């Protein structure tokens, strides 16, 4: 009898096993609480700071490190500062130009450093931006070149900052775009290929895939030594940074996407595709490939079909490499109406994108109903970044298509894009979601968070591990609530 009573007591105090979905009473209680605080940002922040957030899948490393971290390097190394443009230089400034330039130490002595430091942070981010001096999107995209010197010198500090911030926000995984995999050496046939590719694009000639095979052979076989050394150099950098900084642990995991820039000539872009795909196919840490830079750039617009055809080619050569794609990061007025009709379509139907980043112009896309149904049926998620879409495009509130995507059942994930430049974090993205969209329920939010693990480019076993961890985090969160 004594043992029977012990067993009964043990079963009574044994924790209940929870699934992704809490009991109905808990869900209703949390939904009621969220409804009561939707317009109370302080309470929303308090609630969301504790909530598990899964993964941040649309994440640019360089733009996610805050400007203050880059400035610590500038200050520590006593770099040169242009007092008018706030440009920085790690080279000795010619004597004839020194009226505009000063070292940090001189600015400190003269009492100007504190003031200039604030202006540099404003130049490197949206902080203090006046919405008048230049277009929002131009200011945003110009920031990256400005902090390129400290960016490449502070990878260790930047990775640690991103990791520690993620842990403090209850984010368990980040898939970040780190270092551009360029292949910029000039080759004898580059200009010939440029002309040939542009002519094939003019008529949308499908034989372009055959031409790509010729380029692939030329750059990999005839220039094999340079090609291989580029891949090895890039992969070794990622491996070294990841291991030396002990990035993965029981609380956090990080993986990397290669990216290349869409505003270069066709041959250089093809070479960048080549390095990015081959690198991702030969590294366990690099899980995907992406394409970046403004979509409304003249070359981006001219060569969009060409780039999608390149994706199609390289996915046939490297079928195991995953692809996410910036597509539809456009709005009416930024480009002509007819230029809003094809970006997501071609990313999905030509390039076979596995995730779409931003996708703001979806309502303007040709046959958007068919496109949305296809994305839903084929589980092609949309990466939503509210602060980014607001600052760059002026798209917020009921102008944002998130509810359109949701109505079709397209998987949604919430992301930051460039938290440092945008002076934000993942918690604020969920705050905007709850504050601005009253129809979004707690269960909707949880689905988006679990989506961020499910639609990551991690291996199956890693996804299962992070999903179990996420379930445990929600169990604790909901139990405390």
C-alpha positions in Angstrom: 0.0 0.0 0.0 2.9 2.3 0.9 4.4 1.8 -2.6 1.1 2.3 -4.3 0.6 5.7 -2.6 4.1 6.7 -3.5 3.5 5.9 -7.1 0.2 7.8 -7.2 1.8 10.9 -5.6 4.7 10.6 -8.2 2.2 10.6 -11.1 0.3 13.6 -9.6 3.4 15.8 -9.4 4.8 14.6 -12.8 4.8 17.5 -15.2 2.2 17.4 -18.0 3.6 16.8 -21.5 2.7 19.8 -23.7 2.6 20.0 -27.5 3.0 23.1 -29.6 -0.6 24.0 -28.6 -1.3 24.8 -25.0 -4.7 23.9 -23.5 -7.7 26.0 -24.7 -8.0 27.9 -21.4 -4.4 29.0 -21.5 -4.7 30.1 -25.1 -7.9 32.1 -24.4 -6.3 33.7 -21.3 -3.2 34.8 -23.3 -5.3 36.0 -26.2 -7.5 38.1 -23.8 -4.4 39.6 -22.3 -2.9 40.4 -25.7 -6.1 42.1 -26.7 -6.0 44.2 -23.6 -2.5 45.5 -24.2 -2.3 45.8 -28.0 -2.0 49.6 -27.8 0.2 49.5 -24.6 3.7 49.2 -26.0 5.4 49.0 -22.6 3.4 46.0 -21.6 3.7 44.4 -25.0 7.5 44.7 -24.7 7.4 43.2 -21.2 5.3 40.3 -22.5 7.3 39.7 -25.6 10.7 40.0 -24.0 10.0 36.7 -22.3 8.3 34.9 -25.2 10.4 32.4 -27.2 11.0 33.7 -30.7 12.5 30.8 -32.5 14.7 32.0 -35.4 15.6 35.1 -37.3 16.0 33.9 -40.9 16.3 37.1 -42.8 19.4 38.6 -41.2 22.3 40.6 -42.6 25.4 40.3 -40.4 26.9 43.7 -41.3 23.7 45.6 -40.8 22.8 43.8 -37.6 25.8 45.0 -35.6 25.1 48.3 -34.0 27.1 51.3 -35.0 28.5 51.8 -31.5 30.4 48.5 -31.8 32.0 49.6 -35.1 32.9 53.0 -33.5 34.7 51.3 -30.6 37.1 49.9 -33.2 37.5 53.3 -34.9 38.2 54.9 -31.5 40.5 52.2 -30.3 42.6 52.4 -33.5 42.6 56.2 -33.7 41.4 56.2 -37.3 40.9 59.3 -39.5 37.5 61.0 -39.6 36.3 63.4 -42.3 34.7 66.2 -40.3 32.2 67.1 -43.1 31.1 63.7 -44.5 32.0 61.6 -41.4 33.8 59.1 -43.7 36.5 57.1 -42.0 39.9 56.0 -43.2 42.6 53.6 -41.9 45.2 55.1 -44.3 47.4 58.1 -43.7 45.5 61.1 -45.2 47.6 63.3 -47.6 48.9 66.4 -46.0 47.0 68.7 -48.4 43.6 67.2 -47.4 44.1 67.3 -43.6 41.9 70.4 -43.1 38.9 68.1 -43.6 40.3 65.1 -41.8 41.3 64.5 -38.2 42.3 61.5 -36.1 40.0 60.5 -33.3 42.7 61.6 -30.7 42.8 65.1 -32.2 39.0 65.3 -32.1 39.0 64.3 -28.5 41.7 66.9 -27.7 39.7 69.6 -29.4 36.4 68.6 -27.7 34.6 67.6 -30.9 34.6 63.8 -30.6 31.3 63.4 -28.7 29.4 65.5 -31.2 31.0 63.8 -34.3 30.4 60.4 -32.8 26.7 61.0 -32.6 26.7 62.2 -36.2 28.6 59.1 -37.4 26.0 56.9 -35.7 23.3 58.9 -37.6 25.2 58.4 -40.8 25.5 54.7 -40.2 21.9 54.0 -39.2 18.4 55.5 -39.3 19.0 57.2 -35.9 18.2 60.9 -36.3 17.4 60.6 -40.0 15.3 63.6 -41.0 13.4 62.0 -43.9 14.4 65.1 -45.9 18.1 65.2 -46.7 17.9 62.2 -49.1 15.5 59.4 -50.0 15.0 56.8 -47.2 16.1 53.9 -49.3 19.2 55.7 -50.5 20.2 56.5 -46.9 19.7 52.9 -45.9 21.7 51.2 -48.6 24.5 53.8 -48.4 25.2 52.9 -44.8 27.0 49.6 -45.5 29.9 51.1 -47.4 30.4 53.7 -44.6 31.2 51.1 -41.9 33.0 48.6 -44.2 36.4 49.2 -42.6 35.4 48.4 -39.0 33.0 45.7 -40.2 35.7 43.4 -41.5 38.0 44.1 -38.5 35.4 43.3 -35.9 33.9 39.9 -36.9 34.6 38.4 -33.5 33.0 41.3 -31.5 30.1 41.5 -34.0 29.3 37.8 -33.8 29.4 37.8 -30.0 27.1 40.9 -29.9 24.6 39.2 -32.2 24.7 35.9 -30.2 24.3 37.5 -26.8 21.5 39.8 -28.0 19.7 36.7 -29.4 20.0 34.8 -26.2 18.7 37.8 -24.2 15.7 38.0 -26.6 15.0 34.2 -26.3 16.0 33.7 -29.9 17.5 30.2 -30.5 18.7 30.3 -34.1 20.0 32.9 -36.6 20.7 32.3 -40.3 22.8 35.3 -41.2 24.3 36.6 -44.5 28.0 37.1 -43.8 30.6 38.4 -46.2 30.1 38.8 -49.9 31.5 35.9 -51.9 32.9 38.0 -54.8 35.0 36.6 -57.7 36.1 40.0 -59.0 39.3 39.2 -60.9 39.2 40.1 -64.6 39.4 37.3 -67.1 40.0 37.5 -70.8 36.5 36.5 -71.9 34.5 38.6 -69.3 33.6 41.3 -71.8 32.6 38.8 -74.5 30.4 37.0 -72.0 28.8 40.3 -70.9 27.8 41.1 -74.5 26.5 37.6 -75.2 24.4 37.4 -72.0 22.8 40.8 -72.5 21.8 40.0 -76.0 20.2 36.7 -74.9 18.4 38.6 -72.2 16.9 41.0 -74.7 14.9 38.3 -76.4 14.5 36.1 -73.3 16.3 33.3 -75.2 16.1 30.0 -73.2 19.3 28.9 -74.9 21.0 31.1 -72.2 21.2 27.9 -70.1 23.6 26.5 -72.7 25.6 29.7 -72.6 25.8 29.4 -68.8 27.3 25.9 -69.2 30.0 27.4 -71.3 30.8 30.1 -68.7 30.8 27.5 -65.9 33.4 25.4 -67.8 35.5 28.5 -68.5 35.6 29.8 -64.9 35.9 26.4 -63.2 38.1 24.4 -65.6 40.3 26.9 -67.3 40.7 29.0 -64.2 40.5 26.2 -61.7 43.3 27.4 -59.3 41.8 30.9 -58.7 38.3 29.5 -58.4 39.2 26.9 -55.8 41.3 29.3 -53.7 38.4 31.7 -53.5 36.1 29.0 -52.2 38.6 27.7 -49.7 39.4 31.2 -48.5 35.8 32.0 -47.8 34.9 28.7 -46.2 37.9 28.8 -44.0 37.0 32.3 -42.8 33.5 31.1 -41.8 34.8 28.0 -40.1 37.4 29.9 -38.2 35.0 32.6 -37.0 32.4 30.1 -36.0 34.7 27.8 -34.0 36.9 30.4 -32.4 33.9 32.3 -31.1 32.2 29.2 -29.8 29.0 30.3 -31.5 26.9 27.1 -31.1 26.0 26.0 -27.6 22.9 24.6 -25.7 21.2 28.0 -25.9 22.0 29.2 -29.4 22.8 28.0 -33.0 24.0 30.0 -36.0 24.4 29.1 -39.6 25.3 31.3 -42.6 24.1 32.2 -46.1 26.4 33.3 -48.9 25.2 36.4 -50.7 26.2 38.2 -53.8 25.3 41.6 -55.2 22.8 42.1 -58.1 24.1 45.5 -59.4 27.3 44.3 -61.2 27.9 43.3 -64.8 26.6 39.9 -65.9 30.0 38.1 -66.0 31.0 39.3 -62.5 27.5 38.3 -61.2 27.9 34.9 -62.7 31.3 34.4 -61.1 29.8 35.5 -57.7 26.9 32.9 -58.2 29.5 30.3 -58.9 31.6 31.0 -55.8 28.5 31.3 -53.6 27.0 28.0 -54.7 30.2 26.0 -54.7 31.1 27.3 -51.3 27.7 26.4 -49.9 27.9 22.9 -51.4 31.2 22.3 -49.6 30.6 23.7 -46.1 28.4 22.3 -43.3 28.1 25.8 -41.8 26.9 27.6 -45.0 23.3 26.5 -45.5 22.1 28.7 -48.4 22.6 31.4 -51.0 20.9 34.8 -51.4 21.0 37.8 -53.6 21.1 41.4 -52.3 21.2 45.2 -53.2 18.3 47.5 -54.2 15.8 45.9 -56.6 15.1 49.2 -58.1 18.7 49.8 -59.1 19.0 50.3 -62.9 21.1 47.1 -63.4 18.9 45.1 -60.9 15.9 46.0 -63.0 17.5 45.4 -66.3 19.1 42.1 -65.4 16.4 40.6 -63.2 15.4 37.9 -65.7 19.0 37.1 -66.3 19.7 36.7 -62.5 16.7 34.3 -62.1 18.0 32.3 -65.0 21.4 32.1 -63.3 19.7 30.8 -60.1 17.9 28.1 -62.3 21.2 27.1 -63.8 23.2 26.8 -60.5 20.4 25.0 -58.8 20.7 22.3 -61.5 24.5 22.1 -61.0 24.2 22.2 -57.2 20.8 20.7 -56.4 21.5 20.4 -52.6 22.1 24.1 -52.1 19.2 26.0 -50.6 18.1 29.4 -51.9 16.3 32.3 -50.2 15.7 35.4 -52.3 15.1 39.1 -51.9 12.1 39.6 -54.2 9.4 42.2 -54.4 11.1 44.7 -52.1 9.4 47.4 -54.2 6.4 49.7 -54.0 4.3 51.9 -56.3 6.2 55.2 -56.9 9.6 53.7 -56.3 9.3 52.1 -59.7 6.7 52.2 -62.5 3.5 50.2 -62.0 4.5 47.6 -64.7 7.8 47.0 -62.9 5.9 45.6 -59.9 4.4 42.7 -61.8 7.1 40.1 -62.1 9.7 40.0 -59.4 8.2 37.4 -57.0 6.7 35.5 -60.0 10.1 35.0 -61.6 11.8 34.2 -58.2 9.3 31.5 -57.6 8.6 30.1 -61.1 12.0 30.6 -62.8 14.5 30.6 -60.0 12.6 28.1 -57.8 13.2 30.2 -54.6 12.6 28.3 -51.4 11.9 31.4 -49.3 11.0 34.9 -50.4 12.4 37.9 -48.5 10.1 41.0 -48.1 7.7 40.3 -51.0 6.0 43.6 -50.4 4.7 44.1 -54.0 2.7 40.8 -54.0 -0.7 42.5 -54.7 0.8 44.2 -57.8 2.2 40.9 -59.2 0.7 39.4 -62.3 -1.8 36.7 -61.5 -1.1 37.2 -57.8 -4.0 34.9 -56.8 -2.2 32.0 -58.7 1.1 33.0 -57.2 -0.1 33.1 -53.6 -1.9 29.7 -54.0 1.3 28.2 -55.4 3.4 29.6 -52.5 0.9 28.2 -50.0 0.6 24.8 -51.6 4.4 24.4 -52.0 5.2 25.8 -48.6 7.3 28.8 -49.8 7.4 31.1 -46.8 7.5 34.9 -46.8 10.1 36.6 -44.6 8.4 39.7 -43.1 10.6 42.6 -41.7 8.3 45.4 -40.5 10.9 48.0 -39.5 12.7 47.5 -42.8 9.6 47.7 -45.0 8.5 50.8 -43.1 11.8 52.7 -43.3 12.9 51.8 -46.8 9.6 51.6 -48.6 7.2 53.5 -46.3 5.0 50.4 -46.1 3.3 49.9 -42.7 -0.1 49.1 -41.1 -2.9 48.3 -43.6 -0.6 49.0 -46.6 1.5 45.9 -45.6 0.5 42.6 -47.3 1.0 40.4 -44.3 -2.7 39.7 -43.9 -3.0 38.9 -47.6 -0.3 36.3 -47.3 -2.0 34.9 -44.2 -5.4 34.7 -45.9 -3.9 32.4 -48.5 -2.1 30.2 -46.0 1.4 31.2 -47.1 3.8 30.3 -44.3 5.0 33.5 -42.5 8.2 34.1 -40.6 9.1 37.4 -38.8 12.6 38.8 -39.1 14.8 41.8 -38.5 16.7 42.3 -41.8 19.3 44.8 -40.5 18.7 45.5 -36.8 21.7 47.7 -36.3 21.0 50.1 -39.2 17.3 50.1 -38.3 17.9 50.4 -34.6 15.6 47.6 -33.7 15.5 44.0 -32.6 13.3 40.9 -33.2 11.2 41.6 -30.1 10.1 44.9 -31.7 9.0 43.1 -34.9 6.6 41.0 -32.9 5.4 44.1 -31.0 4.5 45.7 -34.4 2.8 42.5 -35.4 0.5 42.5 -32.4 0.0 46.2 -32.2 -0.9 46.9 -35.8 -2.8 43.7 -36.7 -5.6 43.0 -34.2 -6.7 39.8 -36.1 -3.4 38.1 -35.3 -3.9 35.7 -32.4 -1.5 34.2 -30.0 -1.7 30.9 -31.9 -0.9 32.7 -35.1 2.2 34.2 -33.5 3.3 30.7 -32.2 2.8 29.3 -35.7 5.0 31.9 -37.2 7.7 31.2 -34.6 7.6 27.5 -35.2 7.7 28.2 -38.9 11.0 30.0 -38.4 12.6 26.7 -37.4 10.6 24.5 -39.8 11.6 26.6 -42.9 15.2 27.2 -41.9 17.8 25.6 -44.0 19.1 23.4 -41.2 19.5 19.7 -41.5 16.5 17.6 -40.4 18.2 16.4 -37.1 19.1 20.0 -36.2 15.6 21.2 -36.9 14.1 18.5 -34.7 16.5 19.4 -31.8 15.6 23.1 -32.0 11.9 22.4 -32.3 12.0 20.3 -29.1 13.9 23.1 -27.4 11.3 25.6 -28.6 8.5 23.5 -27.3 10.2 23.4 -23.9 10.7 27.1 -23.9 7.0 27.7 -24.7 6.0 25.2 -22.0 8.0 27.3 -19.4 6.7 30.6 -20.8 3.0 29.5 -20.8 3.3 27.9 -17.4 4.7 31.1 -16.0 2.0 33.1 -17.6 
